[in-house]
């Protein structure tokens, strides 16, 4: 099951618009939450298992 991630967090002016959302698996969403935004944006956006 996928989770929805805000690329630009709501508290930093992001929105619920589709252009600011991406779907992530739970492990990737947890990983993203542990990283700051700039480092996460540099990570590959597609993971295969």
N, CA, C and O of each residue as an XYZ file, in Angstrom:
196
protein
N       0.837     -1.168      0.000
C       0.000      0.000      0.000
C       0.889      1.241      0.000
O       1.906      1.279      0.692
N       0.513      2.234     -0.761
C       1.285      3.470     -0.857
C       0.769      4.512      0.128
O      -0.390      4.488      0.542
N       1.649      5.410      0.485
C       1.307      6.557      1.314
C       1.531      7.808      0.481
O       2.304      7.787     -0.476
N       0.865      8.890      0.835
C       0.993     10.147      0.097
C       1.934     11.073      0.857
O       1.786     11.287      2.060
N       2.895     11.609      0.135
C       3.895     12.504      0.713
C       3.763     13.885      0.087
O       3.599     14.010     -1.127
N       3.835     14.926      0.921
C       3.872     16.304      0.430
C       5.327     16.648      0.106
O       6.184     16.593      0.988
N       5.609     16.995     -1.129
C       6.968     17.348     -1.537
C       7.423     18.587     -0.767
O       8.487     18.584     -0.148
N       6.619     19.639     -0.808
C       6.854     20.823      0.016
C       5.862     20.740      1.166
O       4.655     20.825      0.940
N       6.340     20.578      2.390
C       5.434     20.403      3.528
C       4.432     21.549      3.658
O       4.719     22.689      3.293
N       3.264     21.227      4.179
C       2.221     22.232      4.378
C       2.725     23.392      5.223
O       2.405     24.547      4.943
N       3.509     23.097      6.250
C       3.996     24.152      7.138
C       5.016     25.070      6.474
O       5.373     26.106      7.035
N       5.486     24.701      5.286
C       6.418     25.546      4.532
C       5.767     26.113      3.276
O       6.458     26.502      2.334
N       4.440     26.158      3.265
C       3.720     26.754      2.145
C       3.248     25.774      1.093
O       2.697     26.190      0.074
N       3.446     24.487      1.310
C       2.974     23.481      0.367
C       1.459     23.363      0.389
O       0.791     23.910      1.267
N       0.932     22.647     -0.582
C      -0.515     22.486     -0.688
C      -0.856     21.013     -0.872
O       0.021     20.154     -0.957
N      -2.162     20.750     -0.931
C      -2.646     19.399     -1.208
C      -2.827     19.175     -2.714
O      -3.411     18.169     -3.118
N      -2.339     20.087     -3.541
C      -2.443     19.965     -4.989
C      -1.636     18.758     -5.464
O      -0.584     18.448     -4.905
N      -2.134     18.079     -6.499
C      -1.453     16.886     -7.009
C       0.001     17.152     -7.394
O       0.838     16.255     -7.298
N       0.308     18.372     -7.829
C       1.687     18.676     -8.221
C       2.636     18.699     -7.018
O       3.854     18.669     -7.197
N       2.099     18.752     -5.808
C       2.920     18.761     -4.596
C       2.869     17.422     -3.862
O       3.352     17.319     -2.734
N       2.302     16.416     -4.477
C       2.156     15.117     -3.833
C       2.883     14.041     -4.618
O       3.020     14.127     -5.838
N       3.343     13.036     -3.907
C       3.868     11.846     -4.577
C       3.555     10.643     -3.707
O       3.473     10.749     -2.484
N       3.382      9.513     -4.344
C       3.091      8.298     -3.583
C       4.402      7.579     -3.286
O       5.285      7.475     -4.138
N       4.501      7.093     -2.070
C       5.684      6.371     -1.619
C       5.242      5.138     -0.848
O       4.194      5.139     -0.202
N       6.043      4.093     -0.921
C       5.780      2.945     -0.059
C       6.111      3.358      1.377
O       6.822      4.338      1.598
N       5.602      2.619      2.331
C       5.796      2.979      3.742
C       7.273      3.100      4.127
O       7.637      4.069      4.793
N       8.151      2.142      3.731
C       9.572      2.297      4.089
C      10.207      3.562      3.504
O      10.995      4.229      4.173
N       9.863      3.890      2.256
C      10.431      5.095      1.641
C       9.886      6.356      2.300
O      10.618      7.330      2.475
N       8.604      6.347      2.667
C       8.021      7.506      3.335
C       8.672      7.712      4.699
O       8.942      8.847      5.094
N       8.924      6.631      5.414
C       9.614      6.735      6.700
C      11.030      7.268      6.509
O      11.504      8.088      7.296
N      11.694      6.801      5.467
C      13.052      7.263      5.178
C      13.051      8.752      4.846
O      13.914      9.496      5.309
N      12.087      9.180      4.048
C      11.984     10.587      3.680
C      11.799     11.452      4.913
O      12.394     12.524      5.021
N      10.986     10.995      5.831
C      10.719     11.768      7.045
C      11.977     11.941      7.886
O      12.090     12.913      8.633
N      12.912     11.026      7.779
C      14.155     11.095      8.547
C      15.195     12.005      7.895
O      16.177     12.375      8.538
N      14.994     12.368      6.638
C      15.940     13.216      5.909
C      15.396     14.627      5.787
O      14.184     14.833      5.849
N      16.268     15.588      5.615
C      15.772     16.924      5.322
C      15.374     16.987      3.852
O      15.795     16.140      3.063
N      14.571     17.972      3.474
C      14.011     18.065      2.134
C      15.033     18.076      1.016
O      14.845     17.392      0.010
N      16.114     18.838      1.164
C      17.097     18.930      0.089
C      17.782     17.601     -0.171
O      17.986     17.230     -1.327
N      18.136     16.884      0.873
C      18.793     15.592      0.670
C      17.834     14.602      0.040
O      18.242     13.825     -0.823
N      16.561     14.606      0.447
C      15.600     13.666     -0.122
C      15.384     13.936     -1.605
O      15.286     12.996     -2.393
N      15.309     15.199     -1.996
C      15.060     15.532     -3.403
C      16.184     15.031     -4.303
O      15.965     14.837     -5.499
N      17.371     14.819     -3.764
C      18.494     14.333     -4.555
C      18.474     12.815     -4.707
O      19.250     12.269     -5.492
N      17.610     12.128     -3.978
C      17.521     10.673     -4.052
C      16.741     10.266     -5.302
O      15.909     11.038     -5.780
N      16.990      9.077     -5.838
C      16.198      8.597     -6.977
C      14.719      8.565     -6.610
O      14.370      8.311     -5.457
N      13.853      8.821     -7.581
C      12.422      8.869     -7.316
C      11.714      7.557     -7.609
O      10.535      7.413     -7.285
N      12.396      6.610     -8.205
C      11.769      5.333     -8.525
C      12.618      4.224     -7.931
O      13.820      4.137     -8.185
N      11.986      3.390     -7.149
C      12.671      2.265     -6.535
C      12.028      0.979     -7.028
O      10.806      0.908     -7.158
N      12.827     -0.025     -7.300
C      12.299     -1.332     -7.672
C      12.706     -2.334     -6.609
O      13.770     -2.224     -6.001
N      11.849     -3.300     -6.400
C      12.099     -4.314     -5.374
C      12.094     -5.685     -5.994
O      12.287     -6.680     -5.294
